[in-house]
Amino acid sequence: MLPAVLASAGCLKWETTTGSDDGISPPPPTSILRWAGTARFSETHILAGNRDYKTTFEGPVTWQKEENPDRPPADAVVYRISSGQMHVAYGGTRFLPSDTCRDVAAADVDLAANDPRDETKSYLYLWPDGKYAGAVLKTATVTITRTCDSGFVGSFSGELRMSLDIDGTLTAGRQIQGEMAPDGAGGITATGSWDFAPM
């Protein structure tokens, strides 16, 4: 039986018959033009007696195959973010010598436009055997509101950074799906996850 391509909610899923005698396999994953789904990144800053903060980035991402990538890894195809938006949330407590203050911030940032403050563009490498690697990178400028026990209320501008490392192998359902191993030191811990399907 030939592989059947089923369209559902704008996504493509490949179906094959297990144990087929005709030996026909679905096209390699590198033939897929676009992947879409969600990405999430979280970073906590905890320093006893000084601060306790958490930052999260979460939202939809669409990857588009790059036609003429510059020096891609051997045998890999390269995808770049064609559209996406992250909701950024930030909050926590800062303990000062004579006061305790709480900071909050929220914003929505566009992923499609590469920010010159980011060291490199977000990228996704995919190999014919289903292995993949990449990163979702974004620097967001937000307005942080600070409220202190002393009665002080003020606001200031701050930069928050997303650095989600993507690495793994396609699932049996041909999805790019996984979790970033916790990473960090000095009271800073970063975690994240991703879930992308063919379009």
C-alpha positions in Angstrom: 0.0 0.0 0.0 1.4 3.4 -0.9 1.9 5.9 1.9 -1.1 8.2 2.4 -0.8 11.9 3.1 -3.5 13.1 5.5 -4.2 16.8 6.0 -5.6 17.8 9.4 -5.8 21.3 10.9 -3.3 22.5 8.4 -0.6 19.9 9.3 0.6 16.9 7.3 1.0 13.5 8.9 2.5 10.6 7.1 0.9 7.2 7.5 2.5 3.9 6.5 1.5 0.3 6.9 3.7 -1.5 9.4 5.4 -4.5 7.8 4.5 -3.5 4.3 5.9 -5.8 1.6 6.3 -3.2 -1.0 9.3 -1.7 0.7 8.1 1.9 0.1 9.1 4.4 2.8 7.7 7.9 3.3 9.7 10.8 2.0 12.7 11.8 4.2 11.9 14.4 6.9 14.2 16.8 5.1 11.7 17.1 2.3 9.3 18.9 4.6 9.1 22.7 3.9 7.7 23.9 7.1 7.3 22.9 10.8 4.9 24.6 13.2 4.1 24.4 16.9 5.1 25.9 20.3 8.2 26.6 22.2 8.6 27.4 25.9 11.6 28.6 27.9 11.9 29.3 31.6 14.7 30.8 33.7 14.9 31.2 37.4 17.3 33.4 39.4 17.4 32.4 43.1 20.0 33.9 45.4 19.1 33.4 49.1 18.5 36.7 50.9 19.0 38.7 47.7 16.6 37.8 44.9 14.1 35.3 43.6 13.0 35.8 40.0 11.4 33.8 37.2 11.2 34.6 33.4 9.2 32.7 30.9 8.9 32.9 27.1 6.1 30.9 25.5 4.3 31.0 22.1 3.8 29.7 18.6 6.7 29.2 16.1 6.8 28.4 12.4 10.0 27.2 10.7 10.6 27.6 7.0 13.2 25.6 5.0 16.1 27.9 3.9 16.8 27.5 0.2 20.4 28.5 0.1 21.9 28.2 3.6 25.4 29.5 4.4 27.6 26.5 5.2 25.1 24.1 6.7 26.3 21.0 8.6 26.9 18.0 6.3 23.7 16.4 4.9 21.5 18.7 7.0 18.8 21.0 5.9 18.4 24.4 7.6 15.2 26.0 8.8 14.7 29.6 10.0 11.8 31.1 11.9 9.3 32.6 9.4 6.7 33.7 12.0 6.2 33.5 15.7 5.4 35.4 18.8 6.5 34.9 22.4 4.5 36.0 25.4 7.1 37.1 28.0 6.4 37.1 31.7 8.8 38.2 34.4 8.3 38.5 38.2 10.0 38.1 41.5 11.2 39.6 44.7 14.4 41.5 45.5 15.5 41.8 49.1 17.3 45.1 49.8 19.1 46.0 53.0 16.2 48.3 54.1 13.3 47.2 51.9 11.7 44.3 50.0 10.5 44.9 46.5 8.5 43.0 43.9 9.0 43.3 40.2 6.6 42.3 37.4 6.6 42.6 33.6 4.8 41.2 30.6 5.1 41.7 26.9 4.6 40.0 23.5 7.6 40.0 21.2 7.9 39.0 17.5 10.3 36.2 16.7 10.4 36.6 12.9 12.6 39.7 13.0 16.1 38.9 14.1 17.3 41.1 16.9 20.8 42.4 16.4 21.4 41.9 20.2 21.1 38.1 19.7 24.4 36.5 19.0 23.0 34.5 16.1 19.7 33.8 14.3 17.4 31.2 15.6 18.0 28.0 13.6 16.9 24.4 13.2 19.1 21.7 11.5 17.4 18.4 10.4 19.1 15.3 9.0 17.6 12.6 6.8 17.8 10.0 9.7 15.5 12.2 11.8 18.1 13.8 14.1 17.8 17.5 14.7 19.5 20.3 16.6 18.9 24.1 16.9 18.0 27.0 19.1 15.3 29.6 19.6 16.9 32.9 20.6 15.4 36.2 21.5 16.2 39.3 23.5 13.2 41.2 24.7 13.0 44.7 26.1 10.3 45.1 28.7 9.0 47.7 31.2 9.4 46.4 34.7 7.2 47.7 37.5 8.7 47.7 41.0 6.6 47.9 44.1 8.3 48.0 47.5 7.1 47.6 51.1 8.3 51.1 51.8 5.6 52.5 49.5 7.9 53.1 46.6 6.5 52.4 43.2 8.4 52.9 40.0 9.2 51.4 36.6 12.3 50.9 34.5 13.4 49.2 31.2 15.1 45.8 31.3 16.3 43.1 28.9 15.2 39.5 29.2 16.8 36.7 27.1 15.5 33.4 25.7 18.0 30.8 24.8 16.2 27.5 24.1 18.5 24.7 23.0 16.8 22.1 20.8 18.3 18.6 20.3 16.9 15.2 19.7 15.4 12.7 17.2 12.0 12.8 15.5 9.2 10.9 17.3 7.5 7.9 15.8 4.8 10.3 14.7 7.4 12.4 12.8 7.3 15.3 15.3 10.1 17.5 16.6 9.3 17.2 20.3 11.3 17.3 23.5 12.6 19.0 26.6 15.8 20.9 27.3 17.8 19.4 30.1 18.0 21.9 33.1 21.1 24.1 32.7 22.6 26.7 34.9 24.9 27.7 37.7 25.2 30.3 40.5 21.5 30.2 41.3 20.4 30.4 37.7 18.5 27.5 36.1 17.1 27.3 32.6 14.6 24.8 31.3 12.4 24.5 28.2 10.4 22.4 25.8 9.3 22.3 22.1 6.7 20.6 20.0 6.7 21.1 16.2 4.8 19.1 13.5 5.0 19.2 9.7 2.8 21.8 7.9 
